[in-house]
Amino acid sequence: MAIEALVSFAVERLGDKLIQEATFLKGVREQVEKLRKDLKAMQCFLEEADKKQEEDVRVRNWVSEIREAIYDGEDIIDMFILNAEAVRRNCFLKRVFKKLMNLYGVGKKIEAIQLSLRDISNRREELGIKNIGEGRSRSAQNQMLQDLRRSSPHAEEHVVGLEKEADELVEQLIRGGDQRRRVISLVGMGGIGKTTLAKKVYNHTQVLKHFPDCRAWAYVSQDCRPRDVYMQIIKQLVFTSTKDQQVLETEEKLTEHELGDFLHEHLKKKRYLVVLDDVWSPADWSCLAKVSSNDPDCLGNVFPDGVKGSRLLLTTRCKDVALHADARSIPQEMQILSEQDSWNLFSGKAFLDHVDADRYPPDLVQLGREMVDKCNGLPLAIVVLGGLLSRNKSHTEWRKVHDNINAYLAKEGSQTGVMTVLNLSYIDLPSYLKPCFLHLSLFPKDYVISTRKLFLLWIAEGFVLSEQAGQQSMKDTAEVYLNELINRNLIRVVRMSVNARVVECRVHDLVRELAIRKAKEQNFFGIHDIPYPLSPSIGSSKCRRQSIIYYDIERYASVEHSSSTPYLRSLMFFNLGHETCRVSQLDFVAKCFKVLRVLDLEGVGVESLPCMIGKLIHLRYLGLRHTGLKLLPPSIGNLRNLQTLDTNNLKQVPNVIWKIQNMRYLYIEGQEDDIPLQIDTLENLQVLSGITFNQWIQNYSSRLTCLWKLKLEGRCELVEGVEFSKSIAKLSGLKSLYIKASDESSIPSLAMDSCLYLSKLDIKGHMQKLSETFQFPSNLSQLTLEACKLDCDPMPILEKLPKLLTLRLRAESYLGMEMHVSRNGFPQLKVLQLFELSEMIKLSIEKGAMPWLMQLQCSLSTRIFGIDKLPNLMEVKLMISMFSLFSLRALMNFQIHAWHWDNS
């Protein structure tokens, strides 16, 4: 974990503990407060130390000492609180004696840590670590790395798989309709081939003809120095003869701003192409282009605008750079190579004689294909691997590389090796993103990660600080962090929601390998995987997290853990199959990992939880989804620090949840028994999913002032509509509501016009009718109806919703045959999805309706009239349930930019 982030977390946690554990910490409050102040004082120089440790082993060891001291302090206080809780339950005399001894011991330990931290802090000057604001110079190692990676415009040989991308890019450079200066960006993770593609295009025949005498290539790098970049460009564009070299000596004496002005004057009357390779941040672009911070529309004072069709081509790992440089241009996002292109690239490097593929040694081909598969389409990894294997074509050598491929990719090429290149992205991360990135190493290879779960884990781990969240929720802040990692091409999107939010993601294998390496360096986690023996020796005793990627939980439970990782904070299980675990098998969790904060048992077959689970008083996240668990022990009410309980399909939920005052996210979908459940004491509750209608109506909803997401389900025929509407109206901050009625009951009439912040509404269940009395909130932007069995066309009512952006009518929501959207209906709607409306055959759209509609989805059997009157329609998805030549031909007569065919 980034040391600056670790200290920030420690400062906030200590502050929280002083408030929350005031009773327990009363005797050592002064020492804890001093420790907190000492840590806060260190923050001013830890940012530079964090960056410097990458290049100086002495700094790395110094940072490690700080990390260990912080871990020690955290462990001492957590264990003290745990022991104090146990003492509280003993008889009076024993309690007093134990408390005095406990306080004395803890006070001494905290004082020792303070002395250690002060000693560590005093040694920073001899290591050359400066305070924030004192500036930093380029190290020799950093300079060498930049020099090694410095690119040139010379085209590379044996480029594979970029023909289509190159053609599209050439088209944008020379035939783009806009004659103004445009910035076109190539975006992708390190090693994916951005520079290779840029070189290919830069030297393309048509590009050479279009920009015959005004082209330049400049390498920027993480250490962006505008003056150096300007000189690179000027030397290529201006000074080409011996005479010019004499003038150049004069120009080199100019300041950065004078060089920028000189370059502007030279370019302003020309059609130019400038490639800026490896731009790292929006701030770097602004600095290079001299964009005015006071004028967001300013194009900059270095690269002039005009009507000659000039172009700048950027390569960057960060999508934000592309959008910042030119919001009008769509960044070209690089994709990993296909399986065939990956093999073609590898074979061209490994078998230098380029013989016919049929003549390659079959044993090497098999090993080669397996190794290429592990590169997961990343060109840099494939090129490095092919170059390494080209030196020795013996089966023994190839087998040795095959069996240790990650180690070879890490070291091969030294400063230009795969891991070194990828590590630059890690170094560039701000401190608050580094722990989030390292946390991704806990997930198995190729694992599809639910972002909902990821956000809750980051919050429970303490990676999202309340001071960083500010006015927005911590979950929203976690989503911002995720999007930053995506924009930096460290996370790949797997699935998006209808409103363009990331639902699932995954990590490239080699990026995950980088995260694992960095995490192990910092005792961030340990991993038990199927190939490795399970023993206490795995991981350090200071290891904070464990990921169990194993099928046999009995084997893991049988190992003695208490001495190997006594201060474990997170324990996550993956791929454990569906074998049922006995209750005794989970006792080891509470016995061995007493200060656990995260316990995720998702996917583990569990019949019941042991009562000892209630002793984990530091637990913040308990994941029990898809475990088959039917009952929770009443002792769960003792988990007073629990923030997230994620479970489903319980027979019943014990009525002790009301005791957990810190609960924020409660998921209890699929309850079998509808018994009373008090939750109105949970004033911090933000998400409540799965409470039944009857349970809900028995609580005082007005007390749930923080609730912003609510999912109700079950039988609702006994719920009176007015009373139910009032209970919802009392939730002043509610943004999302999901109502799911059981098959035998109907949705009560709702009046939600007083829910001013409600923007998302999902209704699943039979409704008597959709009339004017069903009052929707005025700010509703997303509406989903399913199984409502409406007889009358719902469009005359729904089309009046002024801010609706997405409308989804799912199976059996409407039983009629026709729908009609009138003039001026749905003034802001962008997405209309009509799923499995089996009786519907006609959709009529009047002129002036849905002026902003961009995506339309319906059955192929539905005849659509008026589709030509939708000026902004970009995408049509046709669900093929029965063949309808008429609607297909009708749609084909119009210019629809994208087609998707789904079999359903």
BELPEUR-V746767 format. One record per backbone hydrogen bond with DSSP energy under -1.0 kcal/mol. NH is the residue of the N-H (numbers start at 1). CO is the residue of the C=O. Records with the same first field share a line. If there is no record, write none. Layout:
# BELPEUR-V746767
NH->CO / CO
This chain:
# BELPEUR-V746767
6->2
7->3
8->4
9->5
10->6
11->7
12->8
13->9
14->10
15->11
16->12
17->13
18->14
19->15
20->16
21->17
25->21
28->25
32->28
33->29
34->30
35->31
36->32
37->33
38->34
39->35
40->36
41->37
42->38
45->42
49->45
50->46
51->47
52->48
53->49
54->51
55->52
56->52
60->56
61->57
62->58
63->59
64->60
65->61
66->62
67->63
68->64
69->65
70->66
71->67
72->68
73->69
74->70
75->71
76->72
77->73
78->74
79->75
80->76
81->77
82->78
83->79
84->80
85->81
86->82
87->83
88->84
90->87
95->91
96->92
97->93
98->94
99->95
100->96
101->97
102->98
103->99
104->100
105->101
106->102
107->103
108->104
109->105
110->106
111->107
112->108
113->109
114->110
115->111
116->112
117->113
118->114
119->115
120->116
121->117
122->118
124->121
128->125
129->124
132->44
134->131
143->139
144->140
145->141
146->142
147->143
148->144
149->145
166->162
167->163
168->164
169->165
170->166
171->167
172->168
173->169
174->170
175->171
182->310
184->312
186->314
187->332
188->316
192->189
197->193
198->194
199->195
200->196
201->197
202->198
203->199
204->201
208->204
209->205
210->206
211->207
216->273
218->275
220->277
221->278
224->222
229->225
230->226
231->227
232->228
233->229
234->230
235->231
237->233
238->234
239->234
245->241
247->243
248->244
249->245
251->247
252->248
253->250
254->251
259->255
260->256
261->257
262->258
263->259
264->260
265->261
266->262
267->263
268->264
270->267
273->214
274->311
275->216
276->313
277->218
279->315
285->281
286->282
287->283
288->284
289->285
290->286
291->286
298->295
301->289
302->289
309->179
311->272
312->182
313->274
314->184
315->276
316->186
319->487
323->319
324->320
325->321
326->322
329->326
332->185
334->187
337->377
342->338
343->339
344->340
345->341
346->342
347->343
348->344
349->345
350->346
351->347
354->351
359->356
360->357
365->361
366->362
367->363
368->364
369->365
370->366
371->367
372->368
373->369
374->370
376->373
378->375
380->191
382->378
383->379
384->380
385->381
386->382
387->383
388->384
389->385
390->386
398->394
399->395
400->396
401->397
402->398
403->399
408->404
409->405
410->406
411->407
412->408
414->411
416->413
417->414
421->417
422->418
423->419
425->422
427->423
428->424
429->426
433->430
434->430
437->433
438->434
439->435
440->437
441->438
442->439
443->440
447->444
449->505
451->503
454->450
455->451
456->452
457->453
458->454
459->455
460->456
461->457
463->458
469->465
470->466
472->469
477->473
478->474
479->475
480->476
481->477
482->478
483->479
484->480
485->481
486->482
487->483
488->484
489->486
490->485
492->506
494->504
495->504
497->501
500->497
503->495
504->495
505->449
506->492
512->508
513->509
514->510
515->511
516->512
517->513
518->514
519->515
520->516
521->517
522->518
523->520
524->519
526->545
528->547
532->529
538->535
543->540
544->523
546->570
547->526
548->572
549->528
550->548 / 574
556->552
557->553
558->554
559->556
565->561
568->565
569->544
570->544
571->598
572->546
573->600
574->548
581->605
585->582
586->583
591->587
592->588
593->589
596->593
597->569
598->569
599->621
600->571
601->623
603->625
604->601
606->627
613->610
614->611
615->612
616->613
617->615
619->616
620->597
621->597
622->644
623->599
624->646
636->633
637->634
638->635
639->636
640->638
642->639
643->620
644->620
645->665
646->622
647->667
649->669
651->630
652->630
656->654
659->656
660->657
661->659
663->660
664->643
665->643
666->687
667->645
668->689
672->650
673->651
675->673
682->679
683->681
685->682
686->664
687->664
688->709
689->666
690->711
696->692
697->693
699->696
701->699
703->700
704->701
705->703
707->704
708->686
709->686
710->736
711->688
712->738
713->691
714->740
719->716
724->720
725->721
726->722
727->723
728->724
729->725
730->726
731->728
732->730
734->731
735->708
736->708
737->760
738->710
739->762
740->712
741->764
742->714
745->742
747->766
752->775
755->752
756->754
758->755
759->735
760->735
761->782
762->737
763->784
764->739
765->786
767->788
774->771
775->750 / 773
780->777
781->759
782->759
783->806
784->761
785->808
786->763
787->811
789->812
790->813
797->794
798->794
799->795
800->797
801->798
805->781
806->781
807->831
808->783
809->833
810->785
813->810
815->790
819->842
821->844
825->822
826->799
830->805
831->805
832->855
833->807
834->857
835->809
838->836
840->837
841->817
842->817
843->863
844->819
845->865
846->821
849->846
850->825
853->850
854->830
855->830
856->875
857->832
858->877
860->879
862->859
863->841
865->843
869->866
870->867
873->870
874->854
875->854
876->898
877->856
878->900
879->858
880->902
881->879
888->884
889->885
890->886
891->887
892->888
894->891
896->894
900->876
902->878
